[in-house]
Amino acid sequence: MALFVCPTPIGNLKDITLRVLDVLKNVDAILAEDTRKTRIILNKYSIRTPLISFHSYTRENKFERVVEDLLKGKNFALVSNAGTPGISDPGFNLIKTCIDKGLHLEILPGATSFLPALLLSGFSPDHFIFYGFLPRKKGKRIKIFESFKDFQGPVIYFESPYRVKNFLNELIEGIGDRYVAIVREISKIHEEVIRGKASEILERTKDREVKGEVVIIVGGI
């Protein structure tokens, strides 16, 4: 009876560990945030393990059935759409429940987006803050920027590509024109890093859309 937390590739399907593949082949079922996306990985590696949809909208009774099955001795793998489950991801509730109930839990190492983004940014990685997704309301977002105003290291955020320009404008409004790195499509064909002051990036991207999966790193003071 164990839950195996299995990182999946964030872009290139080759970025999956042999250990993760072995677990995915041998568990009773795979709990997937999006079964369609997970099926792409399983098909590539000829894995036939049953999939169970498991995401932020999963009903409480289904969540409880999964926990009951774990208590009865079943083994499940937990995967997200990309990267390590539990990081800005609905799977954390199941991880915490397993800890609370004393169930066996294994967190496998593997792909994640924010560490490659941090290194690509050029900011010192000696100390940093990972925040994840900001709230949607502008006032709350600016307050969060202000709370890190005096932090000397970089702060890492996840953001929708449709809100990148709002992010930069709100950053300037909240704490000034900081140096920023926007890293998008990590490990994919169109991987790109845009570095510079927030105002410079706004100018350089005024006639284009920023597309794809985005990580934004804001430099410290």
Secondary structure, DSSP 4 states (H G I P E B T S, - for coil): -EEEE--B-SS-TT---HHHHHHHHHSSEEEESSHHHHHHHHHHTT----EEE-STT--HHHHHHHHHHHHTT-EEEEE-SSB-TTSSSTTHHHHHHHHHTT-EEEE-----SHHHHHHHHTS--SS-EEEEEPPSSHHHHHHHHHHTTT-SS-EEEEE-GGGHHHHHHHHHHHH-S-EEEEEESTTSTT-EEEEEEHHHHHHHTTTS---SSEEEEE---
